[in-house]
Amino acid sequence: MDVEKVLHMTGGIGSTSYAKNSSLQKKGSDRVKHIIIETLKEVYVSSTPKSFGIADLGCSCGPNTLSIIRDMFEAIQKIISLKMKYQPACCELRVYLNDLPTNDFNSIFRAFPDFRRSLWHNDDTKSESSSPSIFMGAYPGSFYGRLFPNSSLHFVHSSYSLHWLSRVPPELYDEEGKSINKGCVYICGSSPEKVAQAYYKQFRQDFCKFLRARLEEVVVGGRMVLIFLGRKGPQHVDRGNSFLWEILTRAFAILVSKGEVEGEKVDSYEVPFYAASREEIEEAVRREGSFQVERFVVSISETDQDAEGGISRGKRVAMAVRAVQESIITNHFGDSLQLDSLFDTYASLLDQQFAMQEIQPLTFVLVLRKL
Ligand SMILES: C[S@@+](CC[C@H](N)C(=O)[O-])C[C@H]1O[C@@H](n2cnc3c(N)ncnc32)[C@H](O)[C@@H]1O
C-alpha cells in the first residue's frame, strides 16, 4: 500500500465523515490547548517578526482544522493589541496547512472566506486594521519530507498525525509476500518479536526524516508542539492504543467466520501506525540533534462514559476509527468488504470491553525547540 497516495480521513460532511467524527481528537487537543497557546506566545513575543510562519502538519479537514488556527490568531491578536498601546505594531501571519495529497482540501478552501471574516467580526473590539493580516495556503505532501521554504516557520503544530508511519514496515512480509504477523493488524500478544522490531525501525527512520526536514524549515528558537498517540513503557501490548487494534482484529475475525471476508486478506492487513514510548521519542530527538525537548506531557484520552444522543461509547469510538481507517481498509480489501458490518461489530465489541474495564489510549504532547 502506498500510504502517501491512499491515506486520508473520510472527506465531506456525511455521517461517516471525519468532519462529523473527529470530536475525540478535538477533546484531546482541547485538553492540551494551553500548551499550544503558551508556546506560540513565547515564540511570538521573543521574536516579534513582521512575518510569522505557522504550519499545521496533518491538518485534515473538518472543524478541528480551522478551530486551532483561530485560537492561534486570537492569541497573537491579543499580544499585538497590547503592544499597540505603545507603538503601532502589526504583522502578518502565514499559515501553511499540510496534509497528504488525497486529503479533502476543498472543504477547507470553501470555509476560508467565512473563516477570515469571522476572525474580525466575532468581537466588536477587534478591527481589521489592528489585527495581523492572515495568509493561508495548503501544502499537500508528506511531512516525512521537505514541504516549506528554508527558515520560513516560527511555529509548527501537529495534532493526532505523527503516529502514522510513512509505510507499513516491509519486514512484516516474508520473501513470498506473506505477513509474519498473521491474525493481527498491529503488534499484538501473539506477534513474533520481529514485528515490534520492524515497527520500531520504521518509526525511527520516519521520525528522523521528519526532524531533518523541519530542521531546514524552522528558524532557530522556533518551536514545534507535536500531539500524538503513544504508549506507557517498553511493553507494546497494553489496554491503550494497541488494545483498540486488537479489538479491530477480533471484529475482522468475526467477519471471517461469517464468510464476509477472506482470512488471507485479513492476515496480510497491517496498519501503518506506531505508538512510540517516551524513551524512544526522546532518544530519537537526541540522536538527530537539531531540536531540544522543552516539554513532554502525557495525557490520557478519555471518551465520555455515557451514551451521547443515544449513541453508545463503543459506537462513538468505532465511528472515529472508521473515519480515520476507511481509506486504507477499502484500498486493501476492495469495495466488497461491508464497512457497516465491520464497524458495527467493532462497536459492539468495544461496548462489551468498556463495560468490563477502561481502555485508555495515551496522548503525548512534545514541545521541541530548534537549536
Ligand atoms: C486523525 S487526522 C488529525 C487531523 C487534525 N490534525 C485533528 O487533530 O483533528 C490525521 C491526519 O494526518 C494526516 N497524515 C498522516 N500521515 C501524514 C504524512 N506523512 N504527511 C502529512 N499528513 C499526514 C492524515 O492524512 C490525516 O489527515
The ligand as an SDF file (V2000), in Angstrom:
LIG
                    3D

 27 29  0  0  0  0  0  0  0  0999 V2000
   -6.5380   11.8940   12.6990 C   0  0  0  0  0  0  0  0  0  0  0  0
   -6.1630   13.0970   11.4900 S   0  0  0  0  0  0  0  0  0  0  0  0
   -5.8620   14.5100   12.5330 C   0  0  0  0  0  0  0  0  0  0  0  0
   -6.3950   15.7570   11.9150 C   0  0  0  0  0  0  0  0  0  0  0  0
   -6.3620   17.0200   12.7370 C   0  0  0  0  0  0  0  0  0  0  0  0
   -4.9990   17.4600   12.9650 N   0  0  0  0  0  0  0  0  0  0  0  0
   -7.1130   16.8740   14.0270 C   0  0  0  0  0  0  0  0  0  0  0  0
   -6.4850   16.9990   15.0930 O   0  0  0  0  0  0  0  0  0  0  0  0
   -8.3090   16.6250   14.0090 O   0  0  0  0  0  0  0  0  0  0  0  0
   -4.5110   12.6580   10.9690 C   0  0  0  0  0  0  0  0  0  0  0  0
   -4.0910   13.3590    9.7100 C   0  0  0  0  0  0  0  0  0  0  0  0
   -2.7010   13.1530    9.4810 O   0  0  0  0  0  0  0  0  0  0  0  0
   -2.5180   13.0290    8.0900 C   0  0  0  0  0  0  0  0  0  0  0  0
   -1.2230   12.3870    7.8170 N   0  0  0  0  0  0  0  0  0  0  0  0
   -0.8310   11.1330    8.1090 C   0  0  0  0  0  0  0  0  0  0  0  0
    0.4160   10.9100    7.6570 N   0  0  0  0  0  0  0  0  0  0  0  0
    0.8200   12.0580    7.0710 C   0  0  0  0  0  0  0  0  0  0  0  0
    2.0240   12.4600    6.4010 C   0  0  0  0  0  0  0  0  0  0  0  0
    3.0510   11.6280    6.2640 N   0  0  0  0  0  0  0  0  0  0  0  0
    2.1020   13.7200    5.9310 N   0  0  0  0  0  0  0  0  0  0  0  0
    1.0660   14.5830    6.0640 C   0  0  0  0  0  0  0  0  0  0  0  0
   -0.0920   14.2630    6.6860 N   0  0  0  0  0  0  0  0  0  0  0  0
   -0.2180   13.0110    7.1770 C   0  0  0  0  0  0  0  0  0  0  0  0
   -3.7070   12.1890    7.6500 C   0  0  0  0  0  0  0  0  0  0  0  0
   -3.9350   12.2610    6.2670 O   0  0  0  0  0  0  0  0  0  0  0  0
   -4.8190   12.8040    8.4930 C   0  0  0  0  0  0  0  0  0  0  0  0
   -5.4960   13.8160    7.8110 O   0  0  0  0  0  0  0  0  0  0  0  0
  1  2  1  0
  2  3  1  0
  2 10  1  0
  3  4  1  0
  4  5  1  0
  5  6  1  0
  5  7  1  0
  7  8  2  0
  7  9  1  0
 10 11  1  0
 11 12  1  0
 11 26  1  0
 12 13  1  0
 13 14  1  0
 13 24  1  0
 14 15  1  0
 14 23  1  0
 15 16  2  0
 16 17  1  0
 17 18  1  0
 17 23  2  0
 18 19  1  0
 18 20  2  0
 20 21  1  0
 21 22  2  0
 22 23  1  0
 24 25  1  0
 24 26  1  0
 26 27  1  0
M  CHG  2   2   1   9  -1
M  END
$$$$
